[in-house]
Each structure stands twice: as structure tokens, then as C-alpha cells.
Amino acid sequence: MSLPRVHLVLGTRPEAIKLAPLAVALRNGGIVEPVIVATGQHGVPVDQALAAFGLTPDVRLDLARTTGSQPELVAQVTTQLDPVLADSAAVVVQGDTTTALVGGLVAMWRRIPVVHLEAGLRSGDLSAPFPEEANRRMLSVFADLHLAPTRRAVEALAREGLDGDRVLLTGNTVVDAVVATAKAAAGSTPTDPRVGELLREVEAGRGRLLLVTAHRRESWGEPLDRVMDAVRQVVDDHPDLLCVVPTHPNPAVRAQVEAVLAGHPRIHTTGPLAYPELCRVLSLSTLVLTDSGGIQEEAPSFGVPTVVLRDVTERVEAVESGWAVLVGTDPESISVAAKRFLDGDFTPPTRTNPFGDGLAAERGAQAIAWLLDKAERPEPFAP
């Protein structure tokens, strides 16, 4: 007798990273058959992220994008995904991407149960992040099972009238992913030789490492120039600091970064790093400057403080626990915050990672089995 099929719909690298541990847990549980569906919103980065977990997509949509617009993406994913989900017992989407929204909508239209992984994040501002804040709010309206990463996310859902058994505090699967991946990547050779050189210097105690990522669309343009000016200043102010800056694949964005940082002997700009390489760089860093939500969640697992290059963050737990400080893109604010962390005026919080304990995927897999009447409901994460 065949197992019920649970489709995990993903389109971007962050989705792949956070859904991969859940796919592995579902497969190992042997109660359902996980089916990974790659929509094609991102291409190679998704395959690279899944490969780190020994996974490949079971289904790939064949998009023919010409304008790169949101309406074009929504239209093509909707029409191609609909027949794929015809035999699904449940559909899992993650976070707040266009893929997540469309995956949830198509499943809901077919009256297939929708599981929302990383439910309940809220910034309270529809313009930041845009359009993600609207996407995740809409998903919460029709999801059947809300897998919330933190207590704050559970409380946000409750304020919207969503509570009871259909909301489960699991922790965040990114914590499951990052620790295991960094451990597996220890000692590996990065594909970028200069990154490898910098990591060897750090491992030999001949320098400290600064990781910088600024990828969000709202950071492009003038805000990104301000951030890069601050990065150069921070490195100039700390002669032992070595800096790695993975850039966005958009050529214009990379050119903007290199226009400010090119030629600095201790700053290396590179293309997007494969997830295992990024995890290794993060694990060896002394400080991170980032606008990434995922890195805010990952960094505390390695005891690495974070300067958040955004005006608002949905990962308030990182700030409240002391692992992060929210500064926006003002160069002076960035420099002051970085100096605090780099010059000894920082005592690491006694609290461990507030985003999870490494068992979120197991809880999520059991909760999905419970939704399908095939297991007991799991106990929630106790942060």
C-alpha cells in the first residue's frame, strides 16, 4: 500500500535550506512520502542547497520567464503547479516567498491541507519586507497547520485569532540545518581560493573574520552604498580584520558592491556561496553584518553576534536575547555597533540560540503525521 504523498513546494535557496531537514525527517519517519517540488523561482542555488542534505527535487517546473515580474512568476507557477498537486495528501510551504504564497493558494483551491513552516513572523509593516510581509499574512488565513518557530510567532498568530492544536511551536529548522551543515563542511576546501586563504588565516589565529551580506531588495541603491562605506571603514579601523562579502547574483548589485570595496587588501567580494561554505564561514566569524533573516537565526548557534542592516526585523528574539543589534543602513551607526562587538565591549548572552534546539524538523514531521491522523501531536519546543 503506497504512503500518502506530502509535497514540499520550494523555489528559493532559503526555502530549500529550511525545508530540507523536514524532508529528511519525513522520509526517515516512514509514515508519508515526501515529494520535493522546485518551482524554478531560483535555479542553481536551490539545487546546491538541497545537495548539502543529499536531496534533489522530485519535480521541477519549467518556467519560461522573460520579464522577471511577479505577475509572470505567479501565473506560470500557478498553472504548472496545479496538476502536480493532484494526488497530494498535504502541501508544505515555507516562509513568505512568492513560491510559498502560490503553493499555498493552489493547495487551498484543491482543498488540500496546507502546512505553513515558519508561520507567524510579522514586521507589522507591509512595505518592509516587501512583498514578503503580505505573503505570510495571507498564508496564515488559509493554512491548516501553522509550524511556528518562536513563542513570539505563536503570540502573533494568536492575536490574529489563530491558536489551539493547529498552531505548534517547533523551533526553526534552520538551526537543525546550519549546525549539521557546518560540522560536515569543517576542513573542506572552498570553491573560491581566496575565501580558502582567509579561512586558513583565521583558523591559524592570524586574524578575525567579518562576514557581510546585504541582499534584500530594499537595501539596493543608496542604502547599499552606505552599508559598503561602513564596511570599508570598519575594516580600516581594525587591522586584524579579514572580510568576506558574498554578493547578490544580480550583476548591477555586485558592481555596486565592488565599486566601493574593490582593491582593499583585506576585503574579498565573491559570488553567492554554496550553503555548506556559507555555514563554515559563519561558524568561523567574529561578527556578521547582514540584512538576512536566516543569518540572524543561524549566527547564535555559533556564538556570533550580528549587526542587522535593517530598520525593522521580524527576528526580534535575536535582539532581545542580546545576539543582535538593529541599526539600519546609517554608516555611523553600523561602525559604532561593529566597534562595540569587535573591541571587547560585548559579553556573549548566557541564553543559547532562541530560535531552536535542532529538533524542529522532527517536531514538524510528527505534526504533519498528526494532521493526517497517523501520529500523536508532538510536544512543543520549550525555549
C-alpha positions as CSV (number, residue, x, y, z in Angstrom):
1,M,0.0,0.0,0.0
2,S,1.5,3.3,-1.0
3,L,2.2,6.0,1.5
4,P,0.3,9.4,1.5
5,R,2.3,11.9,-0.6
6,V,3.2,15.2,1.1
7,H,4.5,17.8,-1.4
8,L,7.1,20.3,-0.2
9,V,7.0,23.3,-2.6
10,L,10.1,25.5,-2.7
11,G,11.6,28.0,-5.1
12,T,14.4,29.8,-3.4
13,R,17.6,28.9,-1.5
14,P,16.3,29.9,1.9
15,E,13.2,27.7,1.4
16,A,15.4,24.8,0.3
17,I,17.6,25.2,3.4
18,K,14.7,25.3,5.8
19,L,12.6,22.6,4.1
20,A,15.4,20.1,3.6
21,P,15.7,19.0,7.3
22,L,11.9,18.5,7.3
23,A,12.0,16.4,4.1
24,V,14.7,14.2,5.6
25,A,12.7,13.8,8.8
26,L,9.6,12.9,6.9
27,R,11.5,10.4,4.8
28,N,13.1,8.8,7.9
29,G,9.8,8.7,9.7
30,G,8.4,6.3,7.0
31,I,4.8,7.5,7.5
32,V,4.4,9.6,4.4
33,E,6.3,10.0,1.1
34,P,7.9,13.5,0.8
35,V,7.9,14.9,-2.7
36,I,10.1,17.9,-3.3
37,V,8.8,20.3,-5.9
38,A,11.2,23.0,-7.2
39,T,9.2,25.8,-8.9
40,G,12.2,27.4,-10.5
41,Q,11.9,30.8,-8.8
42,H,15.7,30.3,-8.2
43,G,17.7,27.7,-10.1
44,V,21.2,26.5,-9.3
45,P,21.2,27.9,-5.7
46,V,18.2,25.7,-4.8
47,D,20.0,22.5,-6.2
48,Q,23.1,23.4,-4.3
49,A,21.3,23.9,-1.0
50,L,19.4,20.6,-1.4
51,A,22.6,18.8,-2.3
52,A,24.1,19.7,1.0
53,F,21.4,17.4,2.6
54,G,21.7,14.6,-0.1
55,L,18.4,15.7,-1.7
56,T,17.3,16.6,-5.2
57,P,14.0,17.9,-6.5
58,D,11.5,15.1,-7.4
59,V,9.5,17.5,-9.6
60,R,10.8,20.6,-11.5
61,L,8.5,23.2,-13.0
62,D,9.6,24.5,-16.4
63,L,9.3,28.3,-16.2
64,A,9.8,30.5,-19.3
65,R,10.4,33.9,-17.6
66,T,11.0,36.9,-19.8
67,T,10.1,40.0,-17.8
68,G,11.1,38.7,-14.3
69,S,7.9,40.3,-12.9
70,Q,5.8,39.0,-10.0
71,P,2.7,38.6,-12.2
72,E,4.6,36.5,-14.7
73,L,6.1,34.3,-11.9
74,V,2.7,33.8,-10.2
75,A,0.9,33.0,-13.5
76,Q,3.4,30.3,-14.6
77,V,3.9,28.7,-11.2
78,T,0.1,28.5,-10.6
79,T,-0.7,26.8,-13.9
80,Q,2.2,24.4,-13.8
81,L,1.9,23.5,-10.1
82,D,-1.8,22.7,-10.1
83,P,-1.6,19.3,-11.8
84,V,1.4,18.3,-9.8
85,L,-0.5,18.6,-6.5
86,A,-3.5,16.5,-7.8
87,D,-2.6,13.4,-5.6
88,S,-1.2,15.3,-2.6
89,A,-2.3,14.5,0.9
90,A,-0.8,17.7,2.2
91,V,1.3,20.6,0.9
92,V,4.1,22.2,2.9
93,V,5.3,25.7,2.1
94,Q,7.9,27.7,4.0
95,G,8.1,31.4,4.9
96,D,6.9,34.2,2.8
97,T,8.2,33.9,-0.8
98,T,6.1,34.1,-4.0
99,T,6.5,30.4,-4.3
100,A,5.2,29.8,-0.8
101,L,2.1,32.0,-1.4
102,V,1.3,30.4,-4.8
103,G,1.9,26.9,-3.4
104,G,-0.5,27.5,-0.5
105,L,-3.1,29.0,-2.8
106,V,-3.1,26.2,-5.3
107,A,-3.3,23.6,-2.5
108,M,-6.2,25.6,-0.8
109,W,-8.1,25.8,-4.1
110,R,-7.8,22.0,-4.4
111,R,-8.9,21.7,-0.7
112,I,-5.6,20.0,0.1
113,P,-4.4,20.7,3.7
114,V,-1.7,23.5,3.8
115,V,1.2,23.3,6.3
116,H,3.0,26.6,6.8
117,L,6.5,26.2,8.1
118,E,7.9,29.2,9.9
119,A,4.5,30.7,10.4
120,G,3.7,33.8,12.5
121,L,6.6,36.1,11.6
122,R,5.5,39.7,11.5
123,S,7.2,43.0,11.0
124,G,3.9,44.9,11.2
125,D,4.9,46.9,8.0
126,L,3.6,45.8,4.6
127,S,6.4,47.8,3.0
128,A,9.3,46.0,4.8
129,P,9.9,43.4,3.9
130,F,8.1,43.8,0.6
131,P,6.2,41.8,-0.6
132,E,7.0,39.1,2.0
133,E,5.0,40.6,4.9
134,A,1.8,40.5,2.8
135,N,2.6,37.0,1.6
136,R,3.0,35.5,5.0
137,R,-0.1,37.2,6.4
138,M,-2.2,35.8,3.5
139,L,-0.8,32.3,4.0
140,S,-1.9,32.4,7.6
141,V,-5.5,32.9,6.6
142,F,-5.9,29.5,4.9
143,A,-3.1,27.3,6.3
144,D,-4.4,24.3,8.2
145,L,-1.3,23.7,10.3
146,H,1.0,26.5,11.5
147,L,4.5,25.5,12.5
148,A,5.8,28.5,14.4
149,P,9.5,29.0,15.0
150,T,9.3,31.0,18.2
151,R,7.0,31.9,21.0
152,R,6.6,35.4,19.6
153,A,5.4,33.9,16.4
154,V,2.8,31.9,18.3
155,E,1.6,35.0,20.0
156,A,1.4,36.9,16.7
157,L,-0.8,34.2,15.3
158,A,-3.0,34.2,18.5
159,R,-3.6,37.9,18.1
160,E,-5.0,37.1,14.6
161,G,-7.3,34.5,16.0
162,L,-5.2,31.5,15.2
163,D,-4.5,29.2,18.2
164,G,-5.3,25.8,19.5
165,D,-4.0,22.5,18.2
166,R,-3.4,23.8,14.7
167,V,-0.5,26.0,15.9
168,L,2.6,24.3,17.1
169,L,5.8,25.9,18.4
170,T,8.6,23.8,16.8
171,G,11.7,26.0,16.8
172,N,13.2,26.9,13.4
173,T,14.5,24.2,11.1
174,V,17.4,26.5,10.0
175,V,19.0,25.7,13.4
176,D,18.8,22.0,12.5
177,A,20.3,22.8,9.1
178,V,23.2,25.1,10.0
179,V,24.8,23.2,12.8
180,A,24.8,19.9,10.9
181,T,26.0,21.5,7.7
182,A,28.8,23.5,9.3
183,K,30.0,20.3,11.0
184,A,30.0,18.4,7.7
185,A,31.8,21.2,5.9
186,A,34.6,21.6,8.5
187,G,38.0,21.3,6.8
188,S,36.6,21.3,3.3
189,T,38.1,23.4,0.5
190,P,36.0,26.4,-0.6
191,T,35.4,26.8,-4.3
192,D,36.7,30.3,-4.1
193,P,40.5,30.1,-3.4
194,R,40.7,33.5,-1.8
195,V,37.9,32.5,0.7
196,G,40.0,29.4,1.5
197,E,43.1,31.6,2.1
198,L,41.2,33.8,4.5
199,L,39.7,30.9,6.4
200,R,43.1,29.4,6.9
201,E,44.4,32.7,8.2
202,V,41.6,32.8,10.7
203,E,42.0,29.1,11.8
204,A,45.7,29.8,12.3
205,G,44.9,32.7,14.6
206,R,46.3,35.3,12.3
207,G,43.1,37.4,12.0
208,R,39.5,37.7,12.8
209,L,36.7,37.3,10.2
210,L,33.9,39.6,9.4
211,L,31.0,38.3,7.2
212,V,28.9,40.8,5.3
213,T,25.7,40.0,3.4
214,A,23.3,42.7,2.1
215,H,20.9,41.1,-0.4
216,R,17.4,42.4,0.3
217,R,15.8,44.3,-2.5
218,E,15.1,47.3,-0.2
219,S,18.8,47.6,0.5
220,W,19.7,48.1,-3.2
221,G,20.8,51.5,-4.4
222,E,21.7,54.2,-1.9
223,P,21.3,52.1,1.2
224,L,23.7,49.6,-0.2
225,D,26.3,52.3,-0.9
226,R,26.0,53.4,2.8
227,V,26.5,49.9,4.0
228,M,29.6,49.3,1.9
229,D,31.1,52.6,3.0
230,A,30.6,51.4,6.6
231,V,32.2,48.0,5.8
232,R,35.3,49.6,4.4
233,Q,35.6,51.9,7.5
234,V,35.1,49.1,10.0
235,V,37.9,47.0,8.3
236,D,40.2,50.0,8.1
237,D,39.6,50.6,11.9
238,H,40.6,47.0,12.8
239,P,43.9,45.9,11.2
240,D,43.4,42.3,12.2
241,L,40.1,42.0,10.5
242,L,39.6,39.9,7.3
243,C,36.3,40.3,5.5
244,V,34.2,38.1,3.2
245,V,31.3,39.7,1.2
246,P,29.2,37.2,-0.8
247,T,27.3,39.3,-3.3
248,H,23.9,39.1,-4.9
249,P,23.9,37.3,-8.3
250,N,22.3,40.4,-9.9
251,P,25.3,41.9,-11.9
252,A,24.3,45.5,-11.1
253,V,24.2,44.8,-7.4
254,R,27.6,43.1,-7.5
255,A,29.0,46.0,-9.5
256,Q,27.7,48.4,-6.8
257,V,29.4,46.5,-4.1
258,E,32.7,46.2,-5.9
259,A,32.7,49.9,-6.8
260,V,33.2,50.6,-3.1
261,L,35.2,47.6,-1.8
262,A,37.4,46.7,-4.8
263,G,41.1,46.9,-4.1
264,H,41.0,46.7,-0.4
265,P,43.6,44.0,0.6
266,R,41.6,42.6,3.5
267,I,38.2,42.6,1.9
268,H,37.2,39.9,-0.6
269,T,33.9,40.0,-2.6
270,T,32.7,36.8,-4.0
271,G,29.7,35.4,-5.7
272,P,26.9,33.6,-3.7
273,L,28.5,30.9,-1.6
274,A,27.1,27.4,-1.5
275,Y,25.3,26.7,1.7
276,P,28.0,24.5,3.3
277,E,30.6,27.1,2.5
278,L,28.5,29.9,4.0
279,C,27.9,27.8,7.1
280,R,31.6,27.3,7.5
281,V,32.4,31.0,7.0
282,L,29.7,31.9,9.5
283,S,31.0,29.4,12.1
284,L,34.5,31.0,11.9
285,S,33.3,34.6,12.0
286,T,33.8,37.0,14.9
287,L,31.0,39.3,13.7
288,V,28.3,39.4,11.0
289,L,26.8,42.5,9.3
290,T,23.7,41.4,7.5
291,D,20.2,42.1,6.3
292,S,19.4,38.4,6.0
293,G,16.7,37.0,8.2
294,G,18.2,33.5,8.0
295,I,21.6,34.6,9.2
296,Q,20.0,36.3,12.2
297,E,18.7,32.9,13.2
298,E,21.8,30.9,12.4
299,A,24.5,33.1,13.9
300,P,23.6,32.5,17.6
301,S,24.3,28.8,17.2
302,F,28.0,29.6,16.7
303,G,28.1,32.4,19.3
304,V,28.5,35.0,16.6
305,P,26.9,38.5,17.2
306,T,25.1,40.2,14.4
307,V,24.7,43.8,13.3
308,V,21.3,43.9,11.5
309,L,21.3,46.2,8.5
310,R,17.6,46.8,8.5
311,D,15.2,49.3,10.2
312,V,12.8,46.6,11.3
313,T,13.2,42.9,11.9
314,E,10.8,40.0,12.4
315,R,13.6,38.2,14.3
316,V,13.1,40.3,17.4
317,E,14.3,37.4,19.5
318,A,17.8,37.9,18.3
319,V,17.8,41.5,19.5
320,E,16.0,40.7,22.8
321,S,18.4,37.9,23.6
322,G,21.5,40.1,23.0
323,W,22.8,38.3,20.0
324,A,21.9,41.1,17.6
325,V,21.6,44.8,17.4
326,L,19.3,46.6,14.9
327,V,21.0,49.6,13.2
328,G,19.6,50.2,9.7
329,T,22.0,51.4,7.0
330,D,23.4,54.6,8.5
331,P,27.3,54.2,8.2
332,E,28.0,55.8,11.6
333,S,25.5,53.6,13.4
334,I,27.0,50.5,11.7
335,S,30.5,51.5,12.6
336,V,29.6,52.2,16.3
337,A,27.8,48.9,16.6
338,A,30.6,46.9,15.0
339,K,33.2,48.6,17.2
340,R,31.3,47.6,20.3
341,F,31.4,43.9,19.3
342,L,34.9,43.9,18.0
343,D,36.6,46.0,20.7
344,G,35.7,43.9,23.7
345,D,32.6,45.7,24.9
346,F,30.4,42.6,24.4
347,T,29.6,39.8,26.8
348,P,28.0,36.8,25.0
349,P,24.5,36.1,26.3
350,T,24.1,33.1,28.5
351,R,21.0,32.1,26.6
352,T,21.6,29.7,23.7
353,N,20.0,30.2,20.3
354,P,16.5,31.5,20.9
355,F,15.3,30.1,17.5
356,G,15.6,26.4,18.2
357,D,17.3,23.3,19.7
358,G,18.0,21.3,16.5
359,L,14.8,19.2,16.8
360,A,12.4,21.4,14.8
361,A,12.3,19.1,11.8
362,E,11.4,16.1,13.9
363,R,8.5,18.0,15.6
364,G,7.3,19.3,12.2
365,A,7.3,15.8,10.7
366,Q,5.4,14.4,13.6
367,A,2.9,17.3,13.4
368,I,2.2,16.6,9.7
369,A,1.7,12.9,10.5
370,W,-0.7,14.1,13.3
371,L,-2.6,16.3,10.8
372,L,-3.1,13.2,8.6
373,D,-4.3,11.1,11.7
374,K,-1.2,9.0,11.6
375,A,0.6,10.0,14.9
376,E,0.2,11.8,18.2
377,R,0.6,15.5,18.3
378,P,4.2,16.3,19.4
379,E,5.2,18.3,22.4
380,P,6.1,21.9,21.6
381,F,9.6,23.4,21.7
382,A,10.4,24.9,25.1
383,P,12.8,27.8,24.5
